[in-house]
């Protein structure tokens, strides 16, 4: 998930009463909710290294306790240094910091697992990607629900309310600008945010009621993802029944997936994988009853062009690294006028429609003897 969501989840956990465990509890929960993304530094190297290592070992099950210990140590050391300068301040305690780090950091890979980018929980022993496919990588309803509840209990002054207003104004920009969501979804989101601001003007919460409200929000988040899981399973069952009618004759279905789309929990990106191609189409759980109710799917062949050139390209380390990441790899060999061949591989999962250009791709150039031309 995006880091706004991770941060909001950490803040919600703090307001359930965990912020009373020790000084710097809220700071620890906010840092812990985002800490596994320290692997983003590999993006400073190159794109393929980023794909190879993002959501890597720092997101694995084995690393979460170790990173929690490390984060708790950093916060504790900072608290010690600060307490020496300000003896009047209460000193943070290490073990509560560790448990807070572990709680908030555990939410990070679980939230990441819910979307279609994937998670490798068993690194470094098993590099297999697992895909939850129940929520889009950016969910504006989580922004509105968790952020709105936090505003109700934390916007106790005019300054706090202005800051929350500024945050929602910033979040409204991608919601409104994103072309993949209908205007009905966008207006619905703005209406929900408006309701929270209205409730803020009408209601007030004491510390105890605020804690219970945020505990209810945490439960609601779990129920929300449970509902999304039920919807996703329902979509997969329907797609499996419709798949034979949507593919070309002579092809064998190897897998059926239903990936979430932004903003609408009832809408899925259906993907039928066969031995020769991928078929992409949208499936609405309320309106798509069977294959006849769908528009013809968009077919993308797995491989096109010179098979010998593709075989040569598949030996290259860049291609091997990309294929370890790609979920729906599409490989094209294009003969150039100068007798060279350009081999491109991309991941079709990131092309929401036929007009989209995948940013997840790499290519190499081969000469007439199928040898790599270094660029």
C-alpha positions in Angstrom: 0.0 0.0 0.0 1.0 3.6 -0.2 2.8 5.3 2.7 -0.2 7.5 3.5 -2.2 4.4 4.3 0.6 2.9 6.3 1.0 6.1 8.3 -2.7 6.4 9.0 -2.8 2.8 10.3 0.1 3.5 12.6 -1.6 6.7 13.9 -4.9 4.7 14.4 -3.1 2.1 16.4 -1.6 4.9 18.6 -5.0 6.3 19.3 -6.4 3.0 20.5 -4.4 3.5 23.7 -1.1 2.1 22.6 0.3 5.7 22.8 0.2 5.3 26.6 2.6 2.4 26.8 5.7 4.5 26.9 7.0 7.9 25.9 7.6 8.1 22.1 5.0 5.4 21.6 3.2 7.3 18.8 6.5 8.1 17.1 7.5 4.5 17.2 4.2 3.3 15.8 4.4 5.8 12.9 7.9 4.9 12.1 7.3 1.1 12.4 4.3 1.3 10.1 6.6 2.6 7.3 10.0 1.0 8.3 10.0 -2.0 5.9 10.1 0.5 3.0 13.7 1.4 3.9 14.5 -0.9 0.9 13.5 2.0 -1.3 17.1 3.1 -1.2 17.9 0.4 -3.8 16.0 2.6 -6.3 19.0 4.9 -6.2 20.9 2.2 -8.1 18.8 1.2 -11.1 15.3 0.1 -12.0 16.0 -3.6 -12.3 17.7 -3.7 -8.9 14.7 -1.9 -7.4 12.3 -4.5 -8.9 14.6 -7.3 -7.6 14.8 -6.0 -4.0 11.7 -3.8 -3.3 9.3 -5.6 -1.1 12.2 -7.9 -0.4 14.0 -9.1 2.7 12.8 -6.1 4.8 9.2 -7.2 4.2 9.9 -10.9 4.9 8.5 -12.6 8.0 11.9 -13.4 9.3 13.0 -9.7 9.2 10.1 -8.1 11.0 11.2 -9.0 14.5 14.8 -8.0 13.7 13.8 -4.7 12.3 11.5 -4.1 15.2 14.5 -4.6 17.6 16.6 -2.2 15.5 13.9 0.5 15.4 13.2 0.1 19.1 17.0 0.5 19.7 17.2 3.7 17.6 14.2 5.3 19.4 15.4 4.2 22.8 18.9 5.6 22.1 17.4 8.9 20.9 15.2 9.0 24.1 18.3 8.5 26.3 20.2 11.3 24.5 17.2 13.6 24.8 16.6 12.8 28.4 20.2 13.7 29.3 19.5 17.2 27.8 16.0 17.4 29.4 16.1 15.6 32.7 12.5 16.6 33.4 11.3 14.4 30.5 10.2 10.8 31.2 12.6 8.2 29.7 11.2 5.8 27.1 11.4 2.0 27.9 13.0 -0.4 25.5 10.7 -3.4 25.6 7.4 -1.5 25.2 9.1 0.2 22.2 10.0 -3.2 20.8 6.4 -4.5 21.1 5.0 -1.3 19.6 7.5 -1.6 16.7 6.6 -5.2 16.2 2.8 -4.5 16.1 3.0 -1.6 13.7 5.7 -3.1 11.5 3.7 -6.3 11.1 0.8 -4.3 9.6 3.1 -3.2 6.7 3.6 -6.4 4.8 0.1 -7.5 5.5 -1.3 -4.4 3.9 1.1 -4.8 1.0 -0.1 -8.4 0.5 -3.6 -7.2 -0.1 -2.8 -5.7 -3.5 -1.6 -7.1 -6.8 2.1 -6.0 -6.6 2.8 -9.0 -4.4 4.7 -10.1 -1.3 7.6 -12.5 -0.7 7.1 -13.6 2.9 9.5 -16.4 3.0 12.7 -14.7 1.8 15.6 -15.4 1.8 14.8 -19.1 1.4 11.8 -18.9 -1.0 11.6 -16.1 -3.6 8.0 -16.9 -4.6 5.6 -13.9 -5.0 2.2 -14.2 -3.4 -0.7 -11.9 -4.4 -3.7 -11.0 -2.2 -5.5 -9.3 -5.0 -8.2 -7.9 -2.7 -7.4 -4.1 -2.7 -5.8 -1.6 -5.1 -2.4 -0.3 -4.1 -4.0 3.1 -3.3 -7.4 2.9 -1.6 -9.0 6.3 -1.2 -11.7 4.8 1.0 -9.0 3.9 3.6 -7.8 7.5 3.4 -11.3 8.8 4.1 -12.3 6.3 6.7 -9.1 6.1 8.8 -8.2 9.7 8.3 -11.7 11.0 9.0 -11.9 9.0 12.3 -8.4 10.3 13.3 -9.5 13.8 12.6 -12.6 13.4 14.9 -10.4 12.4 17.9 -7.3 14.5 17.3 -8.4 17.8 15.8 -9.0 19.4 19.2 -7.8 22.8 18.2 -8.2 25.1 15.2 -4.6 24.5 14.2 -5.1 20.8 14.2 -8.3 21.2 12.1 -6.4 23.3 9.6 -3.7 20.7 9.3 -6.3 17.9 8.7 -8.1 20.1 6.1 -4.8 20.7 4.3 -4.1 16.9 4.3 -7.5 16.1 2.8 -7.1 18.8 0.3 -3.8 17.2 -0.8 -5.3 13.7 -0.9 -8.3 15.0 -3.0 -5.9 16.0 -5.8 -5.0 12.4 -6.9 -8.5 11.2 -6.2 -10.0 13.8 -8.6 -7.2 13.6 -11.1 -7.0 9.8 -11.5 -8.6 8.8 -14.8 -9.2 5.2 -13.7 -12.1 6.1 -11.3 -15.6 7.2 -12.3 -16.9 10.6 -11.2 -19.5 8.8 -9.1 -16.7 7.3 -7.0 -14.9 10.6 -6.8 -18.0 12.5 -5.7 -18.8 9.7 -3.2 -15.3 10.1 -1.7 -15.7 13.8 -1.4 -19.1 13.4 0.3 -17.7 10.9 2.9 -14.9 13.4 3.7 -17.5 16.1 4.0 -19.5 14.0 6.4 -16.5 13.6 8.7 -16.0 17.4 8.8 -19.6 17.8 9.7 -19.3 15.2 12.5 -16.2 17.0 13.7 -18.3 20.2 14.1 -21.1 18.4 15.9 -19.3 15.9 18.1 -16.6 15.9 20.8 -14.8 12.9 22.3 -13.2 12.5 25.7 -10.1 10.3 25.9 -11.9 7.1 26.7 -14.6 7.5 24.0 -11.8 8.4 21.5 -9.9 5.2 22.3 -13.0 3.1 21.8 -13.8 4.8 18.6 -10.4 4.1 17.2 -10.5 0.5 18.4 -13.8 0.2 16.5 -12.0 1.7 13.4 -9.3 -1.0 13.7 -12.0 -3.7 13.8 -13.7 -2.0 10.8 -10.5 -2.2 8.8 -10.3 -5.9 9.4 -13.9 -6.4 8.4 -13.4 -4.2 5.3 -10.6 -6.4 4.1 -12.6 -9.5 5.0 -15.4 -8.2 2.7 -12.9 -7.4 -0.1 -11.6 -11.0 0.2 -15.1 -12.4 -0.1 -15.7 -10.2 -3.2 -12.5 -11.3 -4.8 -13.2 -15.0 -4.2 -16.6 -14.5 -5.7 -15.1 -12.8 -8.8 -12.6 -15.6 -9.3 -15.3 -18.3 -9.2 -17.4 -16.4 -11.8 -14.4 -15.8 -14.0 -13.4 -19.5 -13.9 -16.8 -20.4 -15.1 -16.7 -17.8 -17.9 -13.1 -18.4 -19.0 -13.6 -21.1 -21.6 -16.0 -18.9 -23.6 -13.5 -15.9 -23.7 -10.4 -17.5 -25.1 -9.5 -18.6 -28.6 -10.0 -22.2 -29.7 -7.1 -24.5 -29.1 -5.7 -22.7 -26.1 -5.6 -24.1 -22.6 -6.5 -22.0 -19.5 -3.6 -22.1 -17.0 -4.8 -19.6 -14.4 -7.6 -17.1 -13.8 -7.0 -13.9 -11.7 -9.2 -11.1 -10.6 -7.2 -8.0 -9.7 -8.6 -5.0 -7.9 -9.2 -1.7 -9.7 -9.0 1.8 -8.0 -11.9 3.1 -6.0 -14.6 0.5 -6.8 -14.5 -2.7 -4.7 -17.1 -4.3 -7.1 -14.9 -3.9 -10.2 -12.1 -6.3 -11.0 -9.5 -6.6 -13.8 -10.1 -10.1 -15.0 -7.1 -11.9 -16.4 -7.2 -15.3 -18.1 -3.8 -16.8 -18.6 -3.5 -19.5 -21.3 -0.5 -21.4 -22.7 -0.3 -18.7 -25.5 -1.7 -15.4 -24.3 -3.2 -13.3 -21.6 -6.8 -12.0 -21.8 -7.7 -8.8 -20.0 -11.2 -7.5 -19.3 -13.2 -5.8 -16.6 -15.6 -7.8 -14.5 -18.3 -6.1 -12.4 -19.6 -8.3 -9.6 -23.0 -6.6 -9.8 -23.5 -6.3 -13.5 -21.3 -9.0 -15.2 -23.4 -12.1 -15.0 -21.7 -14.3 -17.6 -19.3 -14.1 -20.6 -22.0 -12.8 -23.0 -22.4 -9.7 -20.9 -18.7 -8.6 -21.4 -17.0 -6.7 -24.0 -14.5 -8.8 -26.0 -11.4 -9.2 -23.9 -8.1 -7.6 -24.9 -5.7 -10.4 -25.9 -1.9 -10.1 -25.5 0.3 -12.9 -26.9 2.9 -14.1 -24.5 5.7 -14.1 -27.1 5.9 -12.5 -30.6 8.7 -12.4 -33.1 11.9 -14.4 -33.7 11.9 -17.3 -31.2 15.7 -17.8 -31.5 16.3 -14.1 -30.5 13.9 -14.5 -27.6 15.7 -17.7 -26.5 19.0 -15.8 -26.6 17.6 -12.8 -24.7 16.2 -15.1 -21.9 19.8 -16.0 -21.0 20.6 -12.4 -20.1 20.7 -11.5 -16.4 18.5 -8.4 -16.9 15.7 -10.6 -18.4 16.1 -13.2 -15.7 15.8 -10.6 -13.0 12.7 -9.1 -14.7 11.0 -12.4 -15.2 11.4 -13.2 -11.5 9.3 -10.1 -10.8 6.8 -10.1 -13.7 3.5 -11.7 -13.2 2.2 -11.5 -16.8 5.4 -11.3 -18.8 5.0 -10.3 -22.5 8.1 -10.7 -24.7 8.4 -9.1 -28.2 11.3 -9.5 -30.7 11.4 -6.7 -33.2 13.8 -6.9 -36.2 15.5 -3.6 -36.9 16.5 -2.3 -40.4 20.2 -2.6 -39.5 19.9 -6.4 -39.0 19.7 -6.1 -35.2 16.9 -7.3 -33.1 15.3 -5.5 -30.2 13.9 -7.8 -27.5 11.5 -6.2 -25.1 9.8 -7.7 -22.0 7.1 -6.0 -20.0 4.7 -6.9 -17.3 1.1 -6.5 -18.6 -0.3 -6.4 -15.2 0.4 -2.6 -15.1 -1.5 -1.8 -18.3 -5.0 -1.0 -17.2 -6.2 -0.6 -20.7 -4.9 -0.8 -24.3 -3.8 2.9 -24.2 -1.6 2.4 -21.1 2.1 2.2 -21.6 3.8 -0.1 -19.0 6.6 1.5 -17.1 7.6 -1.9 -15.9 9.7 -3.1 -18.8 13.2 -3.7 -20.0 14.9 -4.4 -23.4 18.2 -5.5 -24.9 19.6 -5.4 -28.4 21.0 -8.4 -30.3 23.2 -8.4 -33.5 22.6 -10.6 -36.5 24.5 -13.5 -34.8 22.2 -13.2 -31.7 24.9 -11.7 -29.6 24.2 -9.0 -27.0 25.1 -5.4 -28.2 26.1 -3.5 -25.1 24.4 0.0 -24.8 
